[in-house]
Amino acid sequence: MWNDFDNILELIIGFTGGVAALLFLLGWIEDRLERDPGRRRRWR
Protein backbone atom coordinates (compact mmCIF):
# COMPACT_ATOMS: atom_id res chain seq x y z
CA MET A 1 0.00 0.00 0.00
CA TRP A 2 2.76 2.46 0.93
CA ASN A 3 4.66 1.52 -2.21
CA ASP A 4 1.67 2.45 -4.36
CA PHE A 5 1.27 5.71 -2.47
CA ASP A 6 4.93 6.57 -3.07
CA ASN A 7 4.56 5.86 -6.78
CA ILE A 8 1.46 8.05 -7.04
CA LEU A 9 3.16 10.84 -5.11
CA GLU A 10 6.19 10.65 -7.39
CA LEU A 11 3.93 10.74 -10.45
CA ILE A 12 2.04 13.79 -9.17
CA ILE A 13 5.25 15.64 -8.26
CA GLY A 14 6.83 14.80 -11.61
CA PHE A 15 3.73 15.81 -13.55
CA THR A 16 3.34 19.08 -11.64
CA GLY A 17 7.02 19.90 -12.09
CA GLY A 18 6.81 19.15 -15.81
CA VAL A 19 3.73 21.32 -16.29
CA ALA A 20 5.29 24.17 -14.30
CA ALA A 21 8.49 23.96 -16.37
CA LEU A 22 6.47 23.90 -19.60
CA LEU A 23 4.41 26.94 -18.60
CA PHE A 24 7.54 28.81 -17.53
CA LEU A 25 9.23 27.98 -20.84
CA LEU A 26 6.21 29.02 -22.91
CA GLY A 27 5.89 32.28 -20.99
CA TRP A 28 9.59 33.01 -21.49
CA ILE A 29 9.44 32.31 -25.24
CA GLU A 30 6.30 34.44 -25.59
CA ASP A 31 8.01 37.23 -23.66
CA ARG A 32 11.05 37.06 -25.95
CA LEU A 33 8.91 37.09 -29.10
CA GLU A 34 6.69 39.99 -28.01
CA ARG A 35 9.40 42.24 -26.66
CA ASP A 36 9.93 45.46 -28.59
CA PRO A 37 12.49 48.11 -27.60
CA GLY A 38 9.85 50.86 -27.54
CA ARG A 39 7.06 49.00 -25.79
CA ARG A 40 6.74 47.84 -22.21
CA ARG A 41 4.59 44.83 -21.45
CA ARG A 42 1.42 45.58 -19.51
CA TRP A 43 -0.30 42.98 -17.34
CA ARG A 44 -3.68 44.72 -17.19
mmCIF file of the N, C-alpha and C atoms, coordinates in Angstrom:
data_MODEL
# 
_entry.id   MODEL 
# 
loop_
_atom_site.group_PDB 
_atom_site.id 
_atom_site.type_symbol 
_atom_site.label_atom_id 
_atom_site.label_alt_id 
_atom_site.label_comp_id 
_atom_site.label_asym_id 
_atom_site.label_entity_id 
_atom_site.label_seq_id 
_atom_site.pdbx_PDB_ins_code 
_atom_site.Cartn_x 
_atom_site.Cartn_y 
_atom_site.Cartn_z 
_atom_site.occupancy 
_atom_site.B_iso_or_equiv 
_atom_site.pdbx_formal_charge 
_atom_site.auth_seq_id 
_atom_site.auth_comp_id 
_atom_site.auth_asym_id 
_atom_site.auth_atom_id 
_atom_site.pdbx_PDB_model_num 
ATOM 1   N N  . MET A 1 1  ? 0.827  -1.200 0.000   1.00 0.00 ? 1  MET A N  1 
ATOM 2   C CA . MET A 1 1  ? 0.000  0.000  0.000   1.00 0.00 ? 1  MET A CA 1 
ATOM 3   C C  . MET A 1 1  ? 0.869  1.261  0.000   1.00 0.00 ? 1  MET A C  1 
ATOM 4   N N  . TRP A 1 2  ? 1.881  1.283  0.871   1.00 0.00 ? 2  TRP A N  1 
ATOM 5   C CA . TRP A 1 2  ? 2.756  2.460  0.932   1.00 0.00 ? 2  TRP A CA 1 
ATOM 6   C C  . TRP A 1 2  ? 3.553  2.615  -0.349  1.00 0.00 ? 2  TRP A C  1 
ATOM 7   N N  . ASN A 1 3  ? 3.896  1.483  -0.957  1.00 0.00 ? 3  ASN A N  1 
ATOM 8   C CA . ASN A 1 3  ? 4.656  1.523  -2.209  1.00 0.00 ? 3  ASN A CA 1 
ATOM 9   C C  . ASN A 1 3  ? 3.828  2.194  -3.300  1.00 0.00 ? 3  ASN A C  1 
ATOM 10  N N  . ASP A 1 4  ? 2.561  1.833  -3.381  1.00 0.00 ? 4  ASP A N  1 
ATOM 11  C CA . ASP A 1 4  ? 1.666  2.452  -4.365  1.00 0.00 ? 4  ASP A CA 1 
ATOM 12  C C  . ASP A 1 4  ? 1.538  3.948  -4.108  1.00 0.00 ? 4  ASP A C  1 
ATOM 13  N N  . PHE A 1 5  ? 1.412  4.302  -2.829  1.00 0.00 ? 5  PHE A N  1 
ATOM 14  C CA . PHE A 1 5  ? 1.269  5.711  -2.473  1.00 0.00 ? 5  PHE A CA 1 
ATOM 15  C C  . PHE A 1 5  ? 2.508  6.491  -2.894  1.00 0.00 ? 5  PHE A C  1 
ATOM 16  N N  . ASP A 1 6  ? 3.678  5.916  -2.666  1.00 0.00 ? 6  ASP A N  1 
ATOM 17  C CA . ASP A 1 6  ? 4.933  6.567  -3.069  1.00 0.00 ? 6  ASP A CA 1 
ATOM 18  C C  . ASP A 1 6  ? 4.970  6.771  -4.577  1.00 0.00 ? 6  ASP A C  1 
ATOM 19  N N  . ASN A 1 7  ? 4.555  5.763  -5.318  1.00 0.00 ? 7  ASN A N  1 
ATOM 20  C CA . ASN A 1 7  ? 4.562  5.865  -6.778  1.00 0.00 ? 7  ASN A CA 1 
ATOM 21  C C  . ASN A 1 7  ? 3.620  6.969  -7.251  1.00 0.00 ? 7  ASN A C  1 
ATOM 22  N N  . ILE A 1 8  ? 2.437  7.027  -6.655  1.00 0.00 ? 8  ILE A N  1 
ATOM 23  C CA . ILE A 1 8  ? 1.457  8.047  -7.036  1.00 0.00 ? 8  ILE A CA 1 
ATOM 24  C C  . ILE A 1 8  ? 1.991  9.434  -6.709  1.00 0.00 ? 8  ILE A C  1 
ATOM 25  N N  . LEU A 1 9  ? 2.601  9.558  -5.527  1.00 0.00 ? 9  LEU A N  1 
ATOM 26  C CA . LEU A 1 9  ? 3.157  10.845 -5.110  1.00 0.00 ? 9  LEU A CA 1 
ATOM 27  C C  . LEU A 1 9  ? 4.241  11.291 -6.084  1.00 0.00 ? 9  LEU A C  1 
ATOM 28  N N  . GLU A 1 10 ? 5.106  10.343 -6.453  1.00 0.00 ? 10 GLU A N  1 
ATOM 29  C CA . GLU A 1 10 ? 6.188  10.649 -7.392  1.00 0.00 ? 10 GLU A CA 1 
ATOM 30  C C  . GLU A 1 10 ? 5.614  11.097 -8.731  1.00 0.00 ? 10 GLU A C  1 
ATOM 31  N N  . LEU A 1 11 ? 4.573  10.410 -9.178  1.00 0.00 ? 11 LEU A N  1 
ATOM 32  C CA . LEU A 1 11 ? 3.931  10.735 -10.450 1.00 0.00 ? 11 LEU A CA 1 
ATOM 33  C C  . LEU A 1 11 ? 3.356  12.149 -10.407 1.00 0.00 ? 11 LEU A C  1 
ATOM 34  N N  . ILE A 1 12 ? 2.662  12.460 -9.312  1.00 0.00 ? 12 ILE A N  1 
ATOM 35  C CA . ILE A 1 12 ? 2.042  13.785 -9.171  1.00 0.00 ? 12 ILE A CA 1 
ATOM 36  C C  . ILE A 1 12 ? 3.107  14.871 -9.146  1.00 0.00 ? 12 ILE A C  1 
ATOM 37  N N  . ILE A 1 13 ? 4.175  14.638 -8.364  1.00 0.00 ? 13 ILE A N  1 
ATOM 38  C CA . ILE A 1 13 ? 5.248  15.638 -8.264  1.00 0.00 ? 13 ILE A CA 1 
ATOM 39  C C  . ILE A 1 13 ? 5.924  15.823 -9.621  1.00 0.00 ? 13 ILE A C  1 
ATOM 40  N N  . GLY A 1 14 ? 6.199  14.724 -10.297 1.00 0.00 ? 14 GLY A N  1 
ATOM 41  C CA . GLY A 1 14 ? 6.834  14.796 -11.612 1.00 0.00 ? 14 GLY A CA 1 
ATOM 42  C C  . GLY A 1 14 ? 5.954  15.519 -12.619 1.00 0.00 ? 14 GLY A C  1 
ATOM 43  N N  . PHE A 1 15 ? 4.665  15.194 -12.609 1.00 0.00 ? 15 PHE A N  1 
ATOM 44  C CA . PHE A 1 15 ? 3.731  15.808 -13.546 1.00 0.00 ? 15 PHE A CA 1 
ATOM 45  C C  . PHE A 1 15 ? 3.611  17.306 -13.287 1.00 0.00 ? 15 PHE A C  1 
ATOM 46  N N  . THR A 1 16 ? 3.473  17.667 -12.006 1.00 0.00 ? 16 THR A N  1 
ATOM 47  C CA . THR A 1 16 ? 3.342  19.079 -11.640 1.00 0.00 ? 16 THR A CA 1 
ATOM 48  C C  . THR A 1 16 ? 4.595  19.852 -12.025 1.00 0.00 ? 16 THR A C  1 
ATOM 49  N N  . GLY A 1 17 ? 5.752  19.253 -11.743 1.00 0.00 ? 17 GLY A N  1 
ATOM 50  C CA . GLY A 1 17 ? 7.020  19.898 -12.092 1.00 0.00 ? 17 GLY A CA 1 
ATOM 51  C C  . GLY A 1 17 ? 7.143  20.086 -13.595 1.00 0.00 ? 17 GLY A C  1 
ATOM 52  N N  . GLY A 1 18 ? 6.736  19.075 -14.349 1.00 0.00 ? 18 GLY A N  1 
ATOM 53  C CA . GLY A 1 18 ? 6.807  19.152 -15.807 1.00 0.00 ? 18 GLY A CA 1 
ATOM 54  C C  . GLY A 1 18 ? 5.899  20.237 -16.359 1.00 0.00 ? 18 GLY A C  1 
ATOM 55  N N  . VAL A 1 19 ? 4.680  20.303 -15.837 1.00 0.00 ? 19 VAL A N  1 
ATOM 56  C CA . VAL A 1 19 ? 3.729  21.323 -16.285 1.00 0.00 ? 19 VAL A CA 1 
ATOM 57  C C  . VAL A 1 19 ? 4.240  22.718 -15.945 1.00 0.00 ? 19 VAL A C  1 
ATOM 58  N N  . ALA A 1 20 ? 4.773  22.869 -14.727 1.00 0.00 ? 20 ALA A N  1 
ATOM 59  C CA . ALA A 1 20 ? 5.293  24.168 -14.301 1.00 0.00 ? 20 ALA A CA 1 
ATOM 60  C C  . ALA A 1 20 ? 6.449  24.596 -15.202 1.00 0.00 ? 20 ALA A C  1 
ATOM 61  N N  . ALA A 1 21 ? 7.345  23.653 -15.503 1.00 0.00 ? 21 ALA A N  1 
ATOM 62  C CA . ALA A 1 21 ? 8.488  23.958 -16.366 1.00 0.00 ? 21 ALA A CA 1 
ATOM 63  C C  . ALA A 1 21 ? 8.010  24.345 -17.762 1.00 0.00 ? 21 ALA A C  1 
ATOM 64  N N  . LEU A 1 22 ? 7.008  23.629 -18.260 1.00 0.00 ? 22 LEU A N  1 
ATOM 65  C CA . LEU A 1 22 ? 6.473  23.901 -19.596 1.00 0.00 ? 22 LEU A CA 1 
ATOM 66  C C  . LEU A 1 22 ? 5.841  25.293 -19.651 1.00 0.00 ? 22 LEU A C  1 
ATOM 67  N N  . LEU A 1 23 ? 5.047  25.617 -18.644 1.00 0.00 ? 23 LEU A N  1 
ATOM 68  C CA . LEU A 1 23 ? 4.409  26.937 -18.600 1.00 0.00 ? 23 LEU A CA 1 
ATOM 69  C C  . LEU A 1 23 ? 5.449  28.043 -18.512 1.00 0.00 ? 23 LEU A C  1 
ATOM 70  N N  . PHE A 1 24 ? 6.470  27.817 -17.680 1.00 0.00 ? 24 PHE A N  1 
ATOM 71  C CA . PHE A 1 24 ? 7.540  28.807 -17.533 1.00 0.00 ? 24 PHE A CA 1 
ATOM 72  C C  . PHE A 1 24 ? 8.248  29.021 -18.865 1.00 0.00 ? 24 PHE A C  1 
ATOM 73  N N  . LEU A 1 25 ? 8.528  27.911 -19.564 1.00 0.00 ? 25 LEU A N  1 
ATOM 74  C CA . LEU A 1 25 ? 9.228  27.978 -20.841 1.00 0.00 ? 25 LEU A CA 1 
ATOM 75  C C  . LEU A 1 25 ? 8.383  28.707 -21.879 1.00 0.00 ? 25 LEU A C  1 
ATOM 76  N N  . LEU A 1 26 ? 7.096  28.367 -21.947 1.00 0.00 ? 26 LEU A N  1 
ATOM 77  C CA . LEU A 1 26 ? 6.206  29.017 -22.912 1.00 0.00 ? 26 LEU A CA 1 
ATOM 78  C C  . LEU A 1 26 ? 6.100  30.509 -22.636 1.00 0.00 ? 26 LEU A C  1 
ATOM 79  N N  . GLY A 1 27 ? 5.977  30.870 -21.363 1.00 0.00 ? 27 GLY A N  1 
ATOM 80  C CA . GLY A 1 27 ? 5.894  32.279 -20.993 1.00 0.00 ? 27 GLY A CA 1 
ATOM 81  C C  . GLY A 1 27 ? 7.158  33.028 -21.375 1.00 0.00 ? 27 GLY A C  1 
ATOM 82  N N  . TRP A 1 28 ? 8.308  32.374 -21.168 1.00 0.00 ? 28 TRP A N  1 
ATOM 83  C CA . TRP A 1 28 ? 9.591  33.012 -21.490 1.00 0.00 ? 28 TRP A CA 1 
ATOM 84  C C  . TRP A 1 28 ? 9.723  33.223 -22.996 1.00 0.00 ? 28 TRP A C  1 
ATOM 85  N N  . ILE A 1 29 ? 9.354  32.202 -23.777 1.00 0.00 ? 29 ILE A N  1 
ATOM 86  C CA . ILE A 1 29 ? 9.438  32.307 -25.241 1.00 0.00 ? 29 ILE A CA 1 
ATOM 87  C C  . ILE A 1 29 ? 8.498  33.403 -25.739 1.00 0.00 ? 29 ILE A C  1 
ATOM 88  N N  . GLU A 1 30 ? 7.281  33.426 -25.190 1.00 0.00 ? 30 GLU A N  1 
ATOM 89  C CA . GLU A 1 30 ? 6.301  34.440 -25.589 1.00 0.00 ? 30 GLU A CA 1 
ATOM 90  C C  . GLU A 1 30 ? 6.824  35.830 -25.259 1.00 0.00 ? 30 GLU A C  1 
ATOM 91  N N  . ASP A 1 31 ? 7.444  35.952 -24.089 1.00 0.00 ? 31 ASP A N  1 
ATOM 92  C CA . ASP A 1 31 ? 8.011  37.231 -23.665 1.00 0.00 ? 31 ASP A CA 1 
ATOM 93  C C  . ASP A 1 31 ? 9.107  37.671 -24.630 1.00 0.00 ? 31 ASP A C  1 
ATOM 94  N N  . ARG A 1 32 ? 9.959  36.746 -25.032 1.00 0.00 ? 32 ARG A N  1 
ATOM 95  C CA . ARG A 1 32 ? 11.050 37.059 -25.955 1.00 0.00 ? 32 ARG A CA 1 
ATOM 96  C C  . ARG A 1 32 ? 10.515 37.476 -27.326 1.00 0.00 ? 32 ARG A C  1 
ATOM 97  N N  . LEU A 1 33 ? 9.459  36.804 -27.778 1.00 0.00 ? 33 LEU A N  1 
ATOM 98  C CA . LEU A 1 33 ? 8.905  37.094 -29.100 1.00 0.00 ? 33 LEU A CA 1 
ATOM 99  C C  . LEU A 1 33 ? 8.189  38.440 -29.126 1.00 0.00 ? 33 LEU A C  1 
ATOM 100 N N  . GLU A 1 34 ? 7.512  38.775 -28.023 1.00 0.00 ? 34 GLU A N  1 
ATOM 101 C CA . GLU A 1 34 ? 6.685  39.985 -28.015 1.00 0.00 ? 34 GLU A CA 1 
ATOM 102 C C  . GLU A 1 34 ? 7.458  41.231 -27.642 1.00 0.00 ? 34 GLU A C  1 
ATOM 103 N N  . ARG A 1 35 ? 8.687  41.079 -27.189 1.00 0.00 ? 35 ARG A N  1 
ATOM 104 C CA . ARG A 1 35 ? 9.398  42.238 -26.655 1.00 0.00 ? 35 ARG A CA 1 
ATOM 105 C C  . ARG A 1 35 ? 9.876  43.171 -27.763 1.00 0.00 ? 35 ARG A C  1 
ATOM 106 N N  . ASP A 1 36 ? 9.451  44.407 -27.693 1.00 0.00 ? 36 ASP A N  1 
ATOM 107 C CA . ASP A 1 36 ? 9.934  45.458 -28.589 1.00 0.00 ? 36 ASP A CA 1 
ATOM 108 C C  . ASP A 1 36 ? 10.718 46.461 -27.750 1.00 0.00 ? 36 ASP A C  1 
ATOM 109 N N  . PRO A 1 37 ? 11.701 47.121 -28.344 1.00 0.00 ? 37 PRO A N  1 
ATOM 110 C CA . PRO A 1 37 ? 12.488 48.109 -27.597 1.00 0.00 ? 37 PRO A CA 1 
ATOM 111 C C  . PRO A 1 37 ? 11.639 49.277 -27.108 1.00 0.00 ? 37 PRO A C  1 
ATOM 112 N N  . GLY A 1 38 ? 10.623 49.678 -27.884 1.00 0.00 ? 38 GLY A N  1 
ATOM 113 C CA . GLY A 1 38 ? 9.849  50.864 -27.541 1.00 0.00 ? 38 GLY A CA 1 
ATOM 114 C C  . GLY A 1 38 ? 8.579  50.578 -26.772 1.00 0.00 ? 38 GLY A C  1 
ATOM 115 N N  . ARG A 1 39 ? 8.334  49.316 -26.440 1.00 0.00 ? 39 ARG A N  1 
ATOM 116 C CA . ARG A 1 39 ? 7.062  48.997 -25.789 1.00 0.00 ? 39 ARG A CA 1 
ATOM 117 C C  . ARG A 1 39 ? 7.291  48.185 -24.522 1.00 0.00 ? 39 ARG A C  1 
ATOM 118 N N  . ARG A 1 40 ? 6.669  48.603 -23.454 1.00 0.00 ? 40 ARG A N  1 
ATOM 119 C CA . ARG A 1 40 ? 6.735  47.839 -22.208 1.00 0.00 ? 40 ARG A CA 1 
ATOM 120 C C  . ARG A 1 40 ? 5.505  46.947 -22.107 1.00 0.00 ? 40 ARG A C  1 
ATOM 121 N N  . ARG A 1 41 ? 5.697  45.777 -21.538 1.00 0.00 ? 41 ARG A N  1 
ATOM 122 C CA . ARG A 1 41 ? 4.590  44.829 -21.454 1.00 0.00 ? 41 ARG A CA 1 
ATOM 123 C C  . ARG A 1 41 ? 3.679  45.190 -20.288 1.00 0.00 ? 41 ARG A C  1 
ATOM 124 N N  . ARG A 1 42 ? 2.384  45.254 -20.555 1.00 0.00 ? 42 ARG A N  1 
ATOM 125 C CA . ARG A 1 42 ? 1.423  45.585 -19.509 1.00 0.00 ? 42 ARG A CA 1 
ATOM 126 C C  . ARG A 1 42 ? 0.629  44.352 -19.114 1.00 0.00 ? 42 ARG A C  1 
ATOM 127 N N  . TRP A 1 43 ? 0.417  44.175 -17.820 1.00 0.00 ? 43 TRP A N  1 
ATOM 128 C CA . TRP A 1 43 ? -0.297 42.982 -17.340 1.00 0.00 ? 43 TRP A CA 1 
ATOM 129 C C  . TRP A 1 43 ? -1.804 43.203 -17.315 1.00 0.00 ? 43 TRP A C  1 
ATOM 130 N N  . ARG A 1 44 ? -2.233 44.493 -17.240 1.00 0.00 ? 44 ARG A N  1 
ATOM 131 C CA . ARG A 1 44 ? -3.680 44.721 -17.193 1.00 0.00 ? 44 ARG A CA 1 
ATOM 132 C C  . ARG A 1 44 ? -4.125 45.522 -18.399 1.00 0.00 ? 44 ARG A C  1 
# 
